[in-house]
Amino acid sequence: MCLPTRLHDASQCNVSLKKQRSRSILSSFFCCFRDYNVEAPPGSSPGVLPPLVEENGGLQKGDQRQIIPIPSPPAKYLLPEVTVLDYGKKCVVIDLDETLVHSSFKPISNADFIVPVEIDGTIHQVYVLKRPHVDEFLQRMGQLFECVLFTASLAKYADPVADLLDRWGVFRARLFRESCVFHRGNYVKDLSRLGRELSKVIIVDNSPASYIFHPENAVPVQSWFDDMTDTELLDLIPFFEGLSQEDDVYSMLHRLCTGYPWSCSGIFFAATALPPNGIDQRLFHCSLPLCLRSESAHC
């Protein structure tokens, strides 16, 4: 028996177990760690393979052109009837993470919010940064549209963040992961399930995977992490002021998407890039940074 060798093997085993445990905890909280080798949905043709998916939730370059089947509308819609206050307004669906805020487990000295989240009986502090000009953006959007928060994160994280973020009651409804459709490894926000006329629905999201069923309804935004000079939300306000006056959203959104070729007319491109500073930022790259995999709703 070679004792040094066995001690070395035991040490390696302990390191491996620690890494697995760490990865397990992270994967329970971050959907970016999910396995993208997803089986085809039941009833799909065995001869048709699911599209290849990159880590950021987009299709690989060799498989960019896809015909995405849109599920049939449900018997019960996700949103209640339009209120008198919002009658005649278009509906804007707004994403949370990397669109309005950026969140991290690591302490952030200039965090706008610190949100306690319970995972497996332990309270973890989540540090939240607000995207520049988010306050002006939300207030103006609330004046122009019926606004709905739609995130693939779980409510235990997203709800308290929304409480702190939306001081004006802009969001008429909040939809979380259980309202998504799990499709080929991604949590998709199916706009046909809202109960609103699609020609009067817009989705604002940093992740093309989130609106893969309705790319023609999307206003894509760049993922935001910590650039305090960012002005994207502020720059979008005049566009939305014009869009609120249109009879339907498609013609104006089509003109917009010429500047965002990865999201137009049923052609799905993954065009966002991973941030440069290692695995922690990779965790937060997709739009699902705080989704608890272990508690996922099979939607």
MARVEX-809413 format. One record per atom (N, C-alpha, C): residue in three letters; x, z, y. Coordinates in steps of 0.05 Angstrom, whole numbers, padded with zeros to 5 digits, always signed. Example, Ala and Ser with C-alpha at 12.3 -4.5 7.8 and 13.67 -1.06 7.14 Angstrom:
<atoms>
Ala+00264+00156-00114/Ala+00246+00156-00090/Ala+00264+00156-00066/Ser+00257+00142-00045/Ser+00273+00143-00021/Ser+00258+00157+00001/
</atoms>
This chain:
<atoms>
Met+00017+00000-00024/Met+00000+00000+00000/Met+00018+00000+00025/Cys+00011-00017+00044/Cys+00026-00019+00068/Cys+00010-00005+00090/Leu+00017+00020+00096/Leu+00002+00036+00114/Leu+00001+00024+00142/Pro+00024+00016+00154/Pro+00023+00004+00181/Pro+00004-00020+00182/Thr+00003-00036+00161/Thr-00015-00059+00162/Thr-00044-00050+00162/Arg-00050-00029+00145/Arg-00078-00020+00144/Arg-00086-00007+00170/Leu-00067+00008+00183/Leu-00073+00020+00209/Leu-00078-00002+00230/His-00062-00023+00228/His-00066-00046+00247/His-00093-00059+00243/Asp-00101-00063+00217/Asp-00126-00075+00211/Asp-00149-00057+00221/Ala-00146-00031+00217/Ala-00167-00012+00226/Ala-00170-00013+00257/Ser-00146-00015+00270/Ser-00147-00016+00299/Ser-00161-00042+00309/Gln-00154-00064+00295/Gln-00167-00089+00302/Gln-00197-00088+00298/Cys-00205-00075+00276/Cys-00233-00072+00270/Cys-00247-00056+00291/Asn-00235-00034+00300/Asn-00247-00018+00321/Asn-00250-00033+00347/Val-00229-00049+00354/Val-00231-00065+00378/Val-00253-00085+00376/Ser-00256-00098+00352/Ser-00276-00118+00348/Ser-00304-00105+00350/Leu-00308-00081+00339/Leu-00334-00067+00340/Leu-00341-00061+00369/Lys-00320-00052+00385/Lys-00325-00045+00413/Lys-00334-00070+00428/Lys-00320-00093+00422/Lys-00327-00117+00436/Lys-00355-00126+00429/Gln-00362-00123+00403/Gln-00389-00131+00395/Gln-00410-00113+00408/Arg-00404-00087+00409/Arg-00423-00068+00422/Arg-00427-00075+00452/Ser-00404-00080+00465/Ser-00405-00087+00494/Ser-00421-00113+00498/Arg-00416-00133+00481/Arg-00430-00158+00483/Arg-00460-00154+00477/Ser-00466-00136+00458/Ser-00494-00132+00451/Ser-00509-00120+00475/Ile-00496-00100+00488/Ile-00509-00088+00512/Ile-00514-00109+00533/Leu-00493-00125+00538/Leu-00496-00145+00559/Leu-00516-00166+00552/Ser-00516-00174+00526/Ser-00535-00195+00519/Ser-00564-00185+00519/Ser-00567-00158+00517/Ser-00594-00147+00519/Ser-00604-00148+00548/Phe-00586-00151+00567/Phe-00593-00151+00595/Phe-00591-00178+00608/Phe-00574-00196+00597/Phe-00569-00221+00610/Phe-00576-00244+00592/Cys-00595-00261+00601/Cys-00603-00284+00585/Cys-00582-00305+00583/Cys-00561-00303+00600/Cys-00540-00323+00599/Cys-00524-00321+00573/Phe-00526-00298+00559/Phe-00512-00295+00534/Phe-00529-00305+00510/Arg-00553-00315+00516/Arg-00570-00321+00493/Arg-00559-00345+00477/Asp-00568-00347+00452/Asp-00558-00368+00435/Asp-00574-00393+00441/Tyr-00560-00415+00448/Tyr-00574-00439+00454/Tyr-00578-00457+00430/Asn-00570-00448+00406/Asn-00575-00464+00382/Asn-00603-00457+00372/Val-00622-00467+00386/Val-00650-00460+00380/Val-00662-00481+00362/Glu-00678-00472+00343/Glu-00692-00491+00325/Glu-00713-00505+00341/Ala-00720-00529+00331/Ala-00741-00545+00343/Ala-00767-00530+00341/Pro-00785-00532+00360/Pro-00811-00519+00359/Pro-00827-00527+00334/Pro-00844-00509+00323/Pro-00860-00517+00300/Pro-00877-00541+00306/Gly-00878-00559+00286/Gly-00895-00583+00290/Gly-00880-00606+00302/Ser-00855-00602+00311/Ser-00841-00624+00323/Ser-00830-00642+00301/Ser-00825-00667+00308/Ser-00816-00687+00289/Ser-00788-00679+00278/Pro-00784-00679+00251/Pro-00758-00671+00240/Pro-00737-00691+00247/Gly-00744-00715+00255/Gly-00724-00735+00262/Gly-00715-00734+00290/Val-00728-00717+00307/Val-00721-00715+00335/Val-00706-00689+00340/Leu-00681-00690+00348/Leu-00666-00666+00353/Leu-00672-00656+00380/Pro-00671-00629+00384/Pro-00674-00618+00411/Pro-00651-00626+00428/Pro-00655-00628+00455/Pro-00633-00636+00472/Pro-00611-00616+00472/Leu-00586-00626+00476/Leu-00563-00608+00477/Leu-00564-00594+00504/Val-00558-00568+00503/Val-00561-00551+00527/Val-00534-00539+00534/Glu-00526-00542+00559/Glu-00501-00529+00568/Glu-00507-00501+00575/Glu-00486-00485+00581/Glu-00489-00457+00586/Glu-00507-00451+00610/Asn-00507-00468+00630/Asn-00523-00463+00654/Asn-00552-00471+00650/Gly-00559-00480+00626/Gly-00587-00486+00620/Gly-00594-00516+00624/Gly-00574-00533+00630/Gly-00579-00561+00635/Gly-00572-00577+00610/Leu-00581-00602+00610/Leu-00574-00619+00588/Leu-00546-00630+00590/Gln-00533-00635+00568/Gln-00506-00646+00569/Gln-00508-00674+00579/Lys-00485-00683+00590/Lys-00485-00709+00603/Lys-00492-00732+00585/Gly-00486-00730+00560/Gly-00493-00752+00541/Gly-00522-00753+00535/Asp-00538-00734+00545/Asp-00566-00733+00538/Asp-00583-00727+00563/Gln-00577-00740+00584/Gln-00589-00733+00610/Gln-00618-00742+00611/Arg-00624-00766+00601/Arg-00651-00776+00604/Arg-00668-00766+00580/Gln-00688-00750+00587/Gln-00705-00738+00567/Gln-00734-00741+00575/Ile-00751-00746+00556/Ile-00780-00744+00561/Ile-00789-00717+00553/Ile-00796-00700+00572/Ile-00803-00672+00566/Ile-00833-00670+00562/Pro-00842-00661+00538/Pro-00870-00658+00533/Pro-00881-00634+00549/Ile-00902-00638+00563/Ile-00914-00616+00579/Ile-00937-00604+00563/Pro-00936-00578+00558/Pro-00957-00565+00542/Pro-00984-00568+00555/Ser-01005-00567+00539/Ser-01032-00568+00550/Ser-01038-00543+00566/Pro-01055-00546+00587/Pro-01062-00523+00603/Pro-01076-00502+00586/Pro-01072-00476+00592/Pro-01083-00455+00577/Pro-01113-00451+00584/Ala-01127-00436+00566/Ala-01155-00430+00572/Ala-01157-00411+00596/Lys-01137-00393+00598/Lys-01137-00373+00620/Lys-01112-00378+00637/Tyr-01116-00380+00663/Tyr-01093-00385+00680/Tyr-01079-00360+00689/Leu-01054-00364+00698/Leu-01037-00341+00705/Leu-01045-00328+00732/Leu-01056-00344+00750/Leu-01063-00333+00777/Leu-01093-00329+00779/Pro-01101-00310+00795/Pro-01130-00306+00801/Pro-01140-00328+00820/Glu-01165-00327+00826/Glu-01176-00347+00845/Glu-01163-00344+00872/Val-01162-00366+00886/Val-01150-00366+00913/Val-01167-00348+00931/Thr-01153-00331+00947/Thr-01167-00314+00966/Thr-01176-00329+00990/Val-01195-00318+01005/Val-01204-00330+01030/Val-01181-00334+01049/Leu-01162-00315+01049/Leu-01139-00316+01067/Leu-01122-00340+01062/Asp-01120-00349+01036/Asp-01102-00371+01029/Asp-01117-00397+01024/Tyr-01143-00397+01028/Tyr-01158-00421+01022/Tyr-01148-00445+01039/Gly-01143-00467+01025/Gly-01133-00491+01039/Gly-01103-00493+01040/Lys-01089-00471+01033/Lys-01060-00471+01033/Lys-01049-00482+01007/Lys-01026-00493+01007/Lys-01012-00501+00983/Lys-00999-00476+00971/Cys-00993-00477+00945/Cys-00981-00455+00931/Cys-00951-00460+00927/Val-00935-00440+00936/Val-00906-00442+00933/Val-00897-00421+00913/Val-00884-00429+00891/Val-00873-00412+00871/Val-00844-00408+00877/Ile-00836-00383+00881/Ile-00809-00377+00890/Ile-00794-00360+00869/Asp-00771-00369+00861/Asp-00753-00355+00842/Asp-00740-00331+00856/Leu-00729-00313+00841/Leu-00717-00289+00852/Leu-00686-00290+00851/Asp-00675-00290+00827/Asp-00646-00286+00824/Asp-00630-00312+00830/Glu-00610-00309+00846/Glu-00593-00331+00856/Glu-00608-00350+00874/Thr-00633-00345+00879/Thr-00649-00360+00899/Thr-00653-00343+00924/Leu-00663-00318+00920/Leu-00668-00299+00942/Leu-00648-00277+00942/Val-00638-00268+00919/Val-00619-00246+00917/Val-00598-00252+00896/His-00578-00235+00896/His-00558-00235+00874/His-00554-00206+00865/Ser-00554-00201+00839/Ser-00552-00174+00828/Ser-00528-00171+00810/Ser-00518-00146+00809/Ser-00494-00141+00793/Ser-00494-00112+00783/Phe-00483-00108+00759/Phe-00479-00081+00749/Phe-00455-00068+00763/Lys-00437-00084+00772/Lys-00413-00072+00786/Lys-00421-00063+00814/Pro-00410-00041+00823/Pro-00416-00031+00850/Pro-00409-00052+00871/Ile-00427-00056+00890/Ile-00423-00074+00912/Ile-00425-00057+00938/Ser-00403-00057+00953/Ser-00402-00038+00976/Ser-00423-00044+00997/Asn-00431-00069+01000/Asn-00451-00076+01020/Asn-00478-00083+01008/Ala-00484-00072+00985/Ala-00510-00077+00971/Ala-00533-00070+00990/Asp-00553-00087+00990/Asp-00577-00081+01005/Asp-00595-00061+00991/Phe-00596-00063+00964/Phe-00612-00045+00948/Phe-00596-00036+00924/Ile-00602-00012+00914/Ile-00592-00003+00889/Ile-00616+00005+00872/Val-00620-00009+00850/Val-00644-00006+00834/Val-00637+00007+00807/Pro-00648+00030+00801/Pro-00643+00042+00774/Pro-00661+00028+00753/Val-00648+00020+00731/Val-00662+00006+00709/Val-00655+00020+00683/Glu-00675+00027+00668/Glu-00671+00041+00643/Glu-00668+00021+00620/Ile-00646+00025+00605/Ile-00641+00008+00581/Ile-00634+00026+00558/Asp-00649+00026+00537/Asp-00644+00042+00513/Asp-00640+00071+00520/Gly-00656+00082+00538/Gly-00655+00110+00545/Gly-00634+00118+00565/Thr-00619+00098+00575/Thr-00598+00103+00595/Thr-00605+00089+00621/Ile-00602+00104+00643/Ile-00607+00092+00669/Ile-00582+00078+00680/His-00585+00053+00686/His-00563+00037+00698/His-00570+00030+00727/Gln-00550+00030+00744/Gln-00554+00022+00772/Gln-00548-00007+00775/Val-00567-00021+00787/Val-00564-00050+00792/Val-00561-00053+00822/Tyr-00540-00066+00830/Tyr-00533-00070+00859/Tyr-00543-00098+00867/Val-00559-00099+00888/Val-00573-00123+00896/Val-00565-00131+00924/Leu-00557-00156+00927/Leu-00550-00168+00953/Leu-00573-00188+00961/Lys-00582-00186+00986/Lys-00601-00205+00996/Lys-00587-00230+01006/Arg-00598-00253+01000/Arg-00587-00278+01010/Arg-00592-00278+01041/Pro-00572-00289+01056/Pro-00576-00290+01085/Pro-00601-00305+01093/His-00615-00295+01112/His-00639-00306+01124/His-00663-00305+01105/Val-00662-00288+01084/Val-00685-00287+01066/Val-00709-00274+01079/Asp-00704-00256+01098/Asp-00727-00243+01112/Asp-00743-00264+01129/Glu-00728-00280+01144/Glu-00741-00300+01160/Glu-00756-00321+01143/Phe-00742-00328+01121/Phe-00754-00348+01102/Phe-00780-00337+01091/Leu-00780-00313+01080/Leu-00804-00303+01068/Leu-00827-00299+01088/Gln-00821-00289+01111/Gln-00842-00285+01131/Gln-00855-00312+01139/Arg-00839-00333+01143/Arg-00850-00358+01151/Arg-00865-00371+01127/Met-00855-00368+01103/Met-00869-00379+01080/Met-00896-00366+01076/Gly-00897-00340+01081/Gly-00922-00326+01078/Gly-00943-00335+01098/Gln-00934-00345+01121/Gln-00953-00355+01141/Gln-00964-00383+01134/Leu-00947-00398+01119/Leu-00954-00426+01114/Leu-00967-00431+01087/Phe-00961-00414+01067/Phe-00968-00420+01040/Phe-00980-00395+01026/Glu-00993-00400+01003/Glu-00998-00379+00983/Glu-00973-00376+00967/Cys-00959-00354+00969/Cys-00933-00350+00957/Cys-00935-00333+00931/Val-00921-00342+00911/Val-00921-00329+00885/Val-00892-00325+00876/Leu-00884-00301+00870/Leu-00858-00295+00858/Leu-00860-00301+00828/Phe-00842-00318+00818/Phe-00841-00325+00790/Phe-00812-00323+00780/Thr-00807-00303+00764/Thr-00780-00299+00754/Thr-00780-00296+00724/Ala-00758-00304+00711/Ala-00755-00301+00682/Ala-00743-00274+00675/Ser-00738-00257+00695/Ser-00730-00230+00690/Ser-00753-00212+00682/Leu-00747-00189+00671/Leu-00768-00170+00663/Leu-00777-00155+00688/Ala-00802-00146+00686/Ala-00814-00132+00709/Ala-00800-00106+00715/Lys-00788-00092+00696/Lys-00775-00067+00701/Lys-00752-00069+00721/Tyr-00740-00093+00722/Tyr-00720-00099+00743/Tyr-00732-00113+00767/Ala-00747-00134+00762/Ala-00755-00152+00784/Ala-00777-00139+00801/Asp-00794-00123+00790/Asp-00816-00111+00806/Asp-00805-00092+00828/Pro-00787-00073+00821/Pro-00777-00056+00842/Pro-00760-00072+00863/Val-00746-00093+00854/Val-00731-00109+00873/Val-00751-00123+00893/Ala-00773-00133+00882/Ala-00793-00146+00899/Ala-00806-00127+00918/Asp-00810-00102+00909/Asp-00821-00081+00927/Asp-00803-00077+00951/Leu-00777-00077+00946/Leu-00758-00073+00968/Leu-00754-00098+00985/Leu-00755-00121+00972/Leu-00750-00146+00986/Leu-00774-00155+01003/Asp-00798-00153+00992/Asp-00821-00164+01005/Asp-00836-00142+01020/Arg-00827-00135+01044/Arg-00839-00113+01060/Arg-00864-00122+01074/Trp-00870-00148+01073/Trp-00893-00159+01088/Trp-00916-00167+01070/Gly-00913-00163+01044/Gly-00934-00171+01025/Gly-00938-00201+01024/Val-00916-00215+01025/Val-00917-00245+01024/Val-00927-00254+00997/Phe-00917-00242+00976/Phe-00924-00251+00949/Phe-00952-00242+00941/Arg-00970-00262+00937/Arg-00997-00255+00929/Arg-00998-00247+00900/Ala-00978-00256+00884/Ala-00977-00249+00856/Ala-00948-00249+00848/Arg-00942-00234+00826/Arg-00915-00233+00815/Arg-00917-00240+00785/Leu-00902-00260+00777/Leu-00901-00268+00749/Leu-00873-00263+00738/Phe-00872-00253+00713/Phe-00847-00245+00701/Phe-00842-00261+00676/Arg-00823-00252+00660/Arg-00815-00268+00637/Arg-00837-00274+00617/Glu-00856-00255+00614/Glu-00877-00260+00594/Glu-00895-00283+00603/Ser-00894-00291+00628/Ser-00910-00314+00638/Ser-00895-00340+00634/Cys-00870-00340+00625/Cys-00855-00364+00621/Cys-00862-00376+00593/Val-00854-00401+00590/Val-00856-00414+00564/Val-00827-00416+00553/Phe-00822-00406+00529/Phe-00796-00408+00518/Phe-00793-00435+00504/His-00777-00453+00516/His-00776-00481+00507/His-00747-00489+00504/Arg-00739-00494+00478/Arg-00712-00504+00472/Arg-00690-00487+00485/Gly-00692-00461+00483/Gly-00671-00443+00492/Gly-00673-00435+00521/Asn-00694-00443+00535/Asn-00697-00436+00563/Asn-00724-00424+00569/Tyr-00725-00406+00588/Tyr-00751-00396+00598/Tyr-00760-00414+00620/Val-00782-00429+00615/Val-00791-00449+00633/Val-00816-00439+00648/Lys-00818-00445+00673/Lys-00841-00438+00690/Lys-00860-00461+00690/Asp-00880-00460+00673/Asp-00899-00482+00670/Asp-00920-00480+00692/Leu-00918-00498+00711/Leu-00936-00497+00734/Leu-00964-00504+00727/Ser-00969-00518+00705/Ser-00996-00525+00698/Ser-01012-00500+00689/Arg-00999-00478+00684/Arg-01012-00454+00675/Arg-01021-00436+00699/Leu-01014-00444+00723/Leu-01020-00427+00746/Leu-01050-00427+00753/Gly-01064-00449+00748/Gly-01091-00451+00757/Gly-01093-00463+00785/Arg-01074-00478+00793/Arg-01074-00491+00820/Arg-01070-00521+00816/Glu-01081-00537+00834/Glu-01077-00566+00833/Glu-01048-00573+00836/Leu-01037-00587+00817/Leu-01008-00592+00817/Leu-00998-00607+00841/Ser-01015-00624+00853/Ser-01006-00639+00876/Ser-01004-00621+00901/Lys-01011-00595+00898/Lys-01009-00576+00920/Lys-00992-00552+00912/Val-00974-00556+00892/Val-00957-00534+00882/Val-00928-00543+00886/Ile-00911-00524+00896/Ile-00883-00528+00899/Ile-00868-00505+00886/Ile-00846-00511+00873/Ile-00829-00490+00862/Ile-00802-00491+00875/Val-00792-00467+00884/Val-00766-00465+00897/Val-00749-00449+00877/Asp-00728-00462+00866/Asp-00713-00449+00845/Asp-00685-00461+00844/Asn-00665-00444+00837/Asn-00637-00454+00835/Asn-00631-00465+00807/Ser-00649-00462+00788/Ser-00643-00471+00761/Ser-00662-00494+00753/Pro-00651-00518+00749/Pro-00668-00540+00740/Pro-00682-00535+00714/Ala-00670-00519+00696/Ala-00683-00512+00671/Ala-00710-00498+00675/Ser-00713-00484+00697/Ser-00738-00469+00702/Ser-00762-00488+00707/Tyr-00756-00511+00719/Tyr-00779-00529+00725/Tyr-00776-00556+00710/Ile-00766-00555+00686/Ile-00762-00579+00671/Ile-00788-00594+00665/Phe-00811-00579+00664/Phe-00836-00592+00659/Phe-00847-00607+00684/His-00839-00598+00707/His-00850-00609+00732/His-00828-00613+00753/Pro-00808-00629+00747/Pro-00786-00633+00767/Pro-00795-00646+00793/Glu-00817-00661+00791/Glu-00827-00674+00816/Glu-00840-00654+00835/Asn-00844-00629+00827/Asn-00855-00608+00844/Asn-00834-00590+00856/Ala-00808-00596+00850/Ala-00787-00576+00856/Ala-00773-00581+00883/Val-00767-00559+00896/Val-00748-00559+00918/Val-00723-00544+00908/Pro-00703-00559+00899/Pro-00679-00545+00887/Pro-00662-00533+00909/Val-00652-00509+00902/Val-00633-00496+00920/Val-00608-00489+00905/Gln-00586-00487+00920/Gln-00560-00480+00907/Gln-00561-00451+00899/Ser-00548-00445+00877/Ser-00545-00417+00868/Ser-00529-00401+00889/Trp-00539-00377+00895/Trp-00525-00360+00915/Trp-00515-00335+00901/Phe-00489-00328+00908/Phe-00477-00304+00897/Phe-00469-00284+00918/Asp-00453-00292+00937/Asp-00444-00272+00957/Asp-00434-00285+00983/Asp-00439-00310+00988/Asp-00430-00324+01012/Asp-00449-00316+01035/Met-00439-00298+01053/Met-00455-00288+01074/Met-00458-00308+01098/Thr-00445-00331+01096/Thr-00448-00352+01116/Thr-00469-00372+01107/Asp-00481-00369+01084/Asp-00500-00387+01073/Asp-00525-00389+01092/Thr-00534-00414+01096/Thr-00558-00418+01114/Thr-00580-00434+01100/Glu-00579-00437+01074/Glu-00597-00455+01060/Glu-00626-00447+01064/Leu-00633-00422+01062/Leu-00661-00413+01066/Leu-00670-00419+01094/Leu-00653-00414+01113/Leu-00660-00419+01141/Leu-00664-00449+01146/Asp-00646-00465+01134/Asp-00648-00494+01138/Asp-00673-00506+01125/Leu-00684-00492+01105/Leu-00708-00503+01091/Leu-00734-00498+01107/Ile-00734-00479+01126/Ile-00759-00472+01139/Ile-00772-00496+01153/Pro-00757-00513+01169/Pro-00770-00536+01181/Pro-00781-00556+01161/Phe-00767-00559+01138/Phe-00778-00576+01117/Phe-00805-00566+01107/Phe-00807-00540+01102/Phe-00832-00529+01092/Phe-00854-00529+01113/Glu-00846-00527+01138/Glu-00866-00529+01159/Glu-00879-00557+01159/Gly-00863-00578+01154/Gly-00874-00605+01152/Gly-00890-00608+01126/Leu-00879-00597+01104/Leu-00893-00600+01078/Leu-00920-00587+01078/Ser-00923-00566+01093/Ser-00949-00552+01094/Ser-00971-00569+01106/Gln-00964-00590+01120/Gln-00983-00607+01133/Gln-00990-00632+01116/Glu-00976-00636+01095/Glu-00980-00660+01078/Glu-01005-00656+01061/Asp-01018-00679+01054/Asp-01042-00677+01036/Asp-01034-00669+01008/Asp-01012-00682+00998/Asp-01001-00673+00973/Asp-00971-00672+00976/Val-00958-00659+00956/Val-00929-00652+00960/Val-00911-00674+00950/Tyr-00921-00693+00934/Tyr-00903-00710+00919/Tyr-00887-00729+00936/Ser-00899-00742+00956/Ser-00884-00762+00972/Ser-00861-00749+00987/Met-00866-00726+00999/Met-00845-00712+01014/Met-00823-00701+00996/Leu-00831-00690+00973/Leu-00812-00680+00954/Leu-00795-00702+00942/His-00807-00725+00939/His-00792-00748+00928/His-00769-00755+00948/Arg-00776-00755+00973/Arg-00755-00761+00993/Arg-00733-00740+00993/Leu-00741-00715+00990/Leu-00722-00693+00989/Leu-00703-00696+00965/Cys-00714-00703+00942/Cys-00698-00702+00918/Cys-00677-00724+00917/Thr-00678-00743+00935/Thr-00656-00763+00936/Thr-00630-00749+00943/Gly-00631-00726+00955/Gly-00607-00711+00961/Gly-00600-00692+00938/Tyr-00618-00690+00918/Tyr-00613-00673+00894/Tyr-00618-00690+00869/Pro-00601-00709+00862/Pro-00607-00728+00841/Pro-00610-00716+00814/Trp-00602-00691+00810/Trp-00605-00679+00783/Trp-00633-00669+00777/Ser-00652-00671+00797/Ser-00678-00658+00792/Ser-00701-00677+00796/Cys-00696-00703+00797/Cys-00717-00722+00806/Cys-00731-00737+00783/Ser-00756-00740+00786/Ser-00772-00760+00771/Ser-00768-00759+00741/Gly-00767-00735+00730/Gly-00765-00733+00701/Gly-00737-00737+00690/Ile-00718-00742+00707/Ile-00690-00743+00698/Ile-00677-00717+00703/Phe-00666-00704+00683/Phe-00657-00677+00686/Phe-00627-00676+00685/Phe-00615-00667+00706/Phe-00586-00665+00708/Phe-00578-00636+00713/Ala-00556-00627+00701/Ala-00545-00601+00707/Ala-00522-00605+00726/Ala-00526-00597+00751/Ala-00506-00603+00771/Ala-00494-00579+00784/Thr-00503-00555+00777/Thr-00490-00531+00789/Thr-00465-00524+00774/Ala-00446-00511+00787/Ala-00420-00505+00776/Ala-00417-00475+00773/Leu-00402-00467+00752/Leu-00397-00439+00748/Leu-00379-00428+00770/Pro-00386-00404+00780/Pro-00368-00391+00799/Pro-00341-00385+00787/Pro-00320-00381+00803/Pro-00293-00382+00793/Pro-00282-00356+00781/Asn-00295-00334+00785/Asn-00281-00308+00780/Asn-00288-00295+00754/Gly-00288-00309+00732/Gly-00289-00296+00706/Gly-00316-00292+00695/Ile-00317-00277+00673/Ile-00341-00276+00656/Ile-00363-00261+00670/Asp-00357-00241+00687/Asp-00378-00226+00700/Asp-00395-00243+00718/Gln-00382-00262+00732/Gln-00398-00280+00748/Gln-00412-00301+00731/Arg-00399-00308+00708/Arg-00413-00327+00690/Arg-00439-00315+00680/Leu-00440-00289+00677/Leu-00464-00276+00667/Leu-00488-00281+00686/Phe-00482-00282+00712/Phe-00503-00284+00732/Phe-00507-00313+00740/His-00495-00333+00727/His-00497-00360+00737/His-00525-00371+00735/Cys-00538-00368+00712/Cys-00564-00379+00709/Cys-00584-00362+00724/Ser-00609-00371+00724/Ser-00629-00357+00740/Ser-00641-00333+00726/Leu-00629-00325+00704/Leu-00640-00303+00689/Leu-00620-00280+00686/Pro-00609-00269+00708/Pro-00588-00250+00705/Pro-00596-00223+00695/Leu-00621-00216+00697/Leu-00628-00189+00689/Leu-00652-00190+00670/Cys-00650-00206+00650/Cys-00671-00208+00630/Cys-00663-00192+00605/Leu-00679-00174+00596/Leu-00672-00157+00574/Leu-00679-00171+00548/Arg-00659-00182+00535/Arg-00664-00198+00511/Arg-00677-00181+00489/Ser-00669-00156+00486/Ser-00679-00139+00465/Ser-00709-00133+00469/Glu-00719-00137+00494/Glu-00747-00131+00499/Glu-00762-00157+00507/Ser-00751-00180+00498/Ser-00763-00205+00508/Ser-00791-00209+00497/Ala-00808-00219+00513/Ala-00834-00227+00505/Ala-00833-00255+00494/His-00843-00259+00470/His-00842-00286+00458/His-00865-00302+00470/Cys-00858-00315+00493/Cys-00880-00328+00507/Cys-00878-00358+00503/
</atoms>
